[in-house]
């Protein structure tokens, strides 16, 4: 129902060190104090633009909403230091407690928001503000989980485009203060956002954004002086969590692992919930993702995502029996019966429920890489170990001619497109090995965590391996389902007598392979500019000033099985549960 809304702009909120941060306060016009939802953003409080939950939706359900510019951003005072997470926890604590003291707040505060706005929730919750009752981080990660997902590779385009975007406001603030930024800095920032392929090919990578005084140099990231994502003391987070992710979110693994970590230390049903949709990393969550239209229920609106947030907050912020503003037909009873995990199954295009993630009913299934049959082209993907002896397939990886990024779990700030895109145009490249199954005769629901064990060799002393899982449609499209990367050190030998055990994390997904479709695995060594190009030389990331080609080998069969390890549902249903 609609409510009359009062909005106060640029309300000062003083931090413990005297710095004043400013917030817009949205609240119901009714006089009774209400719970409040806090959003903290570095992107400008005037237009939060989130499909997960908006301030107006909070007010419609009887909540106040506080939307604050983080330190040094837009209307807030202080110095902006990207990738310096130390201040966000204390600032979050102080803002939660300031909110709880206001006459329009009843003392119960939650936090919400996506990406950076989610990371600052974890950092605030670690500080244990007494009046924080719940957090709802959407599309977040931690340093440890992010490193696990990337396998030691650098999410290059993501990092540089994000630094370039946030630098634009920094440049404007400097100019307004009478201290304009050097034109060379501005030119490089613009180039990173418009034609990133040019500066990102520069060697060494540490020369990119290497300007004295620039708040976020790559050189500092490589030297360990700046962390691309924050790390958390999960054991210090004692409030309920409502986590939201997407199968094509850059932080999909981190979102799921953070939920699993909270469930492991606090397994009470209803305390920690997880929603994973068909979405990419974005504030807007429409039904069209990549080349797939998931139907109305694939959008944030169709999923009732805002209501799910507010239902969760009702359970944890409102006194027992208090139903003011609660949506009709709330899902309290359904939650207990359906489990704390909601996930969207591509291909079935419905929402499903599970007690935990992966779903307890999921079973393991192995598919084995094998060479071509007779004179066929491309390798095979078999549901049983291939007969015969050891086989090998080889390709040459040249960092000067990397496989271009196309779809998947990428950030869309630069020039990349995310989601389930057709990979067929990459499959004719000589540096992409393919392993394809026979057409399926029954639907196969791949639901859970997917991995790939490769027996891999290289004539380079250090290199990388990249893999993809695709759904090959009868019309020839090869839609990207999941992807993985792994940086390998000390694999040199020419040729190696024994292959290296390369364990790649393809991550989590929920995808129905329909009858007539085929599973396919890509194996290559690059995904640029989403990932940095490995120079095939030993040494720290970003410091190589030259590169060399490498001859890469995939072993399969005999004692050297390379195996795709899936989690699948034992039987495919005709529909899901909302």
N, C-alpha and C positions, 0 to 999 in steps of 0.2 A: 504494500500500500504506500501511497505517496505521503510525505510529511513536509511540513514547512521547515526549510533549512536555513540556519544562520551560518554565515561564513565570515570569519575574521582573517584578514590577510596579514602576513608578516608579523605574527605575534612573536615577541622576543622570548627566547628560552636560554637562560644563562647556565653555562657549564661550570664545573667546579674550578676551572682555572680562570674564570671571568669572561671567556669568549662567549659571545652571544650568537646563537643559531636562531634562525627564524623559521616559523611554521605557519601554514594555513590551518585553521581549525574549522571543521565542519561539524555541526551538531544540530540535533532536533530543537525546534523552537520551544518545545514543552519544558517546563521548569524543572522537572524531576531529574536528578543526576542519573547518568547512564554509564555503562561500560564504554571503554574507548579502544579504538584500533589505531596503532601507530605505524605510519609508513615513513621510512627514512631513505632519501634518494639523492644521488649526486647529479641527476639529470634534469633537475628543475621541477620544483613542487607545483608549479602552475598547471602542468599538463602531465600527470602521472601516467595516463594512457595504458592502463593495465586491463586485460580481459579477465584476469583471475579474480580480482575484487577491486571495486572502486570506492572512493569516499562516499559518493551519493548512495551506493547500494548499502553501505554501512548505516547511513542515516535512515534509509527507508526501513531498516530492521531495528531501529531504536538505539543505534550506537552513535557515539561521537567518533570523528576521525581526525587525526592529526597528521599532516603531511609536511615533513621537514626537509629543508635543504641541508645536506651534510656539511661538515666543517669545510670552509673555504670555497663552497660552491654557491653560485648565484646570490641569493640574498643573505647568506650566512657569512659571518666573520671567520677569521682564521686563515691558516695556510692550507691549501689543497696539496696533498701528497699522495698521488695514485700509487697503489700497491704497497702503501704503508698502512697496515691494518691496526696498528697499536692503539690509535685514538678512537676507533669506532666502538669498541666495547664500553669504555667509560662514558662516551657521549651518549650511547644508547641507554645505559643505566640511568644517567642524569635525566634524559628526556622521558623515560618511562616514569620515573618518580615525580618529575614536574607535572606530567599529565595526571597522575593519580591525585595530586594535591589540588587540582582545579575544582572550583565549585560545581562545574557541570559534569564532573566525573565521579562515579560512585566508588572509586578506588580499585577497580578491576581493569587491567590493561592487557591487550594482546598486541602482537605485531604481525604485519603481513607485507607481502611484496615479492617481486621477482628478481632473480639474478643478484646484482649488487645489493639490492634491497633485501634479499634473502640472506646473503652472507652476513650483513650487519645484524640480522636477528640472532644468528647463532652466537656472534661475538657478544652481543648484549646479554643473551641468556646465560652465557658462561659467567658473567659478573654477578648473577643472582639478584637482580633488583627485586625487592620484597613484594612489589605490587604487580609484577609480570605474571600472568596466569597461563598464557599459551602463546605459541608462535606458529606461523603458517608460511614457512619458507618455500618458495616456488623456484625450481631450477637453480639449485645451489650445489656446491661441492666443497671439498676440503683439499688441502695440498696432498695429503697421502692418497686419497681416493682418486684424485685427478692424475697423479703420477702413475697409479696402477692402470687406469684406463688408457693412458697414452703410451705405456711401455717405454718411458724414457725419452720419447720424441717431444718436440716443441710444437704447440699449437700456434703456428707462426702468424698466419693471417689474422686470427682472432686477437692475439696480443697486440699486434701493431695497429690494427684498425681501431681497437678499443682505445689504445693510447692516443691515436690520432684524433678520435672523436672527442675524448675528454679534454685534449689539449686545445681545442678550438675555443672553449669558454675561458681557459687559462690565458690564451693569447688576447682575448677581448678584455679581460680584467687588467692585464698588464698595460694595454694601450690606454684604457680609461684612467689608469693611475699615472699616466705620463711616462711610462717605462716600456715603450714598444719593443716587441720581440724582433730579433734579427730576421730579415726577409728570407734567409736561407732556411730557417726553422719553419716558417710558415709554408714555404714552397714544398718542403719535404712532407709536412703533415698533409697538405692537400694531395700530393702525389700518392701517399699511402692510402688515401680514401678514394682516389679516382683511378689510378693505374698502379696498383700495388705490386704487380708482377715485376716492374722495373727495379725499384729499390730492394725488393726482397730477394733478388738474384745476386745482390752485391755480396762479395766475400772480402773480409770476414763479415758475418752478420752483425757483429758487435759495432760495426761502423754505422748501422742504421740508427737514426735518432740520436746520434752521438754528439749532442750539443751541451756545452757546459751550462748548468742551471736549468736544463729541461727536466720537468718533474716526471721522470719515468723512462730513463734510458735503457735500451736493451743491454748495454754493457753491464749495468747494475744488476739486471736480472740474471745474466750469465754468471756473474761473480757472486751470486747469492746475497747481494745487498738488498734486493727487492723480491718479494714473493708474488708470483702471478696470481695465486689464490691464497686465502687464509687457511690456517689450521686451527683446530678446535680442541678444547678439553671436554670431550663429550660427557665424561663423568661428572662435570660440573653443571650440566644442563638438566634441571630437574622439573621442567614444565612440560605439559603435553605438546605434541607437535603434529601439524597437519602438513605433510609434504606433497608437493605437486611437481611432476616431471613430464617429460615427453620422450617418446622413443627415439626421436631425432634431435634431442637437445644435446648440446655440447657437454652438459653436465649430467647426463642421464645416469651414468654409473654412480657419481657422487650423491645424487639425490636419493637413489635407491639404497646405497650403502649407509648413508646417514640415518635413513629410516630404520634399516635393519639393526644398526648399532643401538639406536634408542630402544627398539623393541627388545633387544637382547638384555639390556640393563633394567628395563621396566616393562615386563611382558603383560601387564594388565590390559585386557581387551578394552578398546576405545580410547586409550591414552595416546596412542601414536597411530595415525592413519596415513595412507599413501594413495595418491591418485596419479596414474600414469596414462596420458592420452597420446594421440597420434602426432603430437606437435613437435615443431622445431623450437629453437631458443628464440623466443620473441615475446613481447608484451601482448601482442594480438594473437589469438588462438582460433583461426578460422577452420572451416571444415576441409578446405583444400590444402594439402600438404604435398610439396613436390609436384609429381604428376598424378597424384591420387586424390580423388574427391571421396572423402570418407563418409559423406552423408551428413544430415543435420546433426546427428548425435555426436559427430566428431568435433564439433565446435565447442568452445567454452560455454556458450549459451545453451547449446543442446545438452551438454553434460551437466547443466545446473551448477557450474563450478562456484559461482558466487554464493549460492544457497548452501552448498556443501561447506564452504568456509564458515558461513554464519551459523549453520547448524552446529558445527564443531565448537565455535565460540560460545553459543548458547549453553552447550553442555558443560563448559569449563569456566565460564565467566558469570553466568547468571545463577542466582540462588535456586535451589531445588524447587520445582513447581512454578517457577517464574516463566511465563510464556509470552511476555510482551514482545511483539514484533516477530515472533517465531513463525516461519512459513507454515501455511496449512499443509497438512500431510507430511510433516517432518519425518525424518527417517530413523528416529531413535530405535524403534523396534526392529526395523530392517537391518540396521547396522549390526546389532547383536547376532542376527541370524546369518548375515551374509559375509561377515569378516571385515577386517580393517583395511583391506587392499581392494581398490577398484582399478581395473586396467582395461584398455581398449584393444580389441583384437582386430587388426587389419584383415581385410578379406571377408570377415564375418560382419565387421562394422557395427559391433555392439559392445556395450560395456559388460564386464564380468566382475565377479567378486571372488576373493580368496581370503583365507584366514591369515596368510602370510605370503611373503615373496622369497623365492619362487613358490607357485602354488604347490601345496603338499602332494597333490595328485600327479604332478608332472613326473615323468620317467625319463631316464637317459636313453639316447639313441645315437649310435655311431655310424658315420658314413666315411668310407675309406677312399683316399685319393689313389688313382691308378692311371697308368698310361693309356694311350689310345688303343682301341681295338683294331687289330690288323692295320689297314692303311688309313684309318680314320684320322681326323684332325682334332686336336685338343684331347685333354685327358678325361677320364671318367670319374664319377663319384658313385661309389657302390655301397649298398647297405650291408655287405659282408666283406671280409678281408679278400683282397684279390688273389687269385691262384697264381702260382709261378714264383719266380725269383724277384730279386731287387730290380727296380727300375729307377731311372733318373730323368728329370727334365731340367733344362737349363735356359737361362736368358741372360742378357747383358744389361746391367743397370748403369746408365750414364747420367750422372747428376746434372749435366748440361742439357739434357733432354728428358726432364722428369715427366711422369704421368700426371696430367692435369687433374686437379680436384673437380669433382662434379657430384653435388648432392651429399647426403650423409649428415653427420653430426658436425656441422660447421656453423660459424657465426656469420650472419648476413649484414655486417656493417661495411665490409669492403665490397668486393665484386662477386663473391661466391653466392651460390644458391643452395639451400639446404633441402633435406628431405629425400623421399624415395624417387630419385631420378633415374632415367634409363641410362645404363652404362654400356649399351651395345657399341657405341662409337669408339670406346676404349678397348674393346675386346679384339680388335684386329692388330693392335700394337704388338711388336715382337717381344716387348719387355713385360707382357702380361700373360701369365700362364692361366689356363682355364681347365676346370674339372667340373663336369656336368653329369647329372643323374639322368636316368630314363624318365619319360613322362610318368607322373604319378597316376595311379588308378583310383585312389581315394584321397580325400582331404587330409592334409598333415598340418596340425596346429603346433607350431614351434612357439612355445611359451615358457620363458624362463631365461636362464643364463647360458650363452653359447660360447664355445671355445674352439680353438683350432690348434692341434699339436702338429707342427711341421718338423720333419727331419731335414735340416737346411744346412747348406754349405756355401762357402764363398772363397774366392781367391784374394779377397781384401782382408786386411788385418782387423777391420771394423766396418760395419755396414748396418743396414736396416732392412726389415721385411714388413710389408703391408699386405693385408688380406681383406677381402670383401666376401659377403654372402649375398647372393642375388636370387631373385625369383624370375625365372625365364618363362615368359608368357607364350601362349601358342602363336601370337602374332610377331614374336621375335624380340619384343622388349625385354630388357634385363634390368629389373627394378632393384635398386639397392635396398637391402634389408638391414644389414649390420656391417661393421667394419672394425679393423684392429690394426695396431702398429706395434712394433717392437724394435728397439735399438739394440744392436748386438756388438759386443766388444770381444776381442780376442778370438775371432772365428777364423783367422787366416790360415792358409794352407793352399797348396796349388798342385793337384786338387786335394781336398782333405780326405784322409783315410776313413774318418768317421764323421758323420753329420752331427751338427749341433741340434740339441733339443730346443726348439723355439716354441714356447707356449704363448699363444696370442689370445687376448681376451676380446672376443667379438661383442661382449656386453649383453644386455638384456633386451628382449623384444617379445612381442606377441603378434605373430603373423601366420595367417592361414595360407598354405600353399594348396591351391585348388587342384582338382583332378585335371590332368592334361598339362599342368605346369611342371617345370623342372627346377631342381636346386642346382646352383652353380657357385663354385668358389673361385675367386680371383687370387692369384699370388703375384706380387710384384715387390718393388722396393721404394716406391715414392708415391706421394699424394700431395702435390704442390699447387698452390701455396698454403693449403690448409696445414700441412706439416712442413717443417724445415727439411731441406734436402740433405741427406747424409752424404758427406764428401768421400766416403769409403776410406777414411783415414782415422787413426785413433786420436783421441783428444777430447777436450770439453766441448759441449754444444756451443756453436756460434763463433768459435775462434779460428777455424780453418781458413787459410787464405788462398787455398786452391783445392781442387778435387780430382778424382781419377775414376775411370770406369771400373766396374767389378763384374766378374762372371759368377752368377748365382746358380745354385743347384738345389732342386727339391728331390728328395729321395722318397720312394714309396715301395711297398711290397716287402715280402720276406720278413726279416727281423727289423726292418726300418719303416714301419707303417706310419704314414702321415694321416691323421684322423680328424674329421670334423665331429665335434661332440656337441650334440643338441639336447635340449630338454623339451619334451613334447607331451601333449596331453594324450592319455591312453586311448581316448575315443573322441571324435569331433561331434559336438552338439549342433543342433540346428539354430541355436540362438543363445543370447546371453541374458544377463539380468542387469537391469539398470541400477 
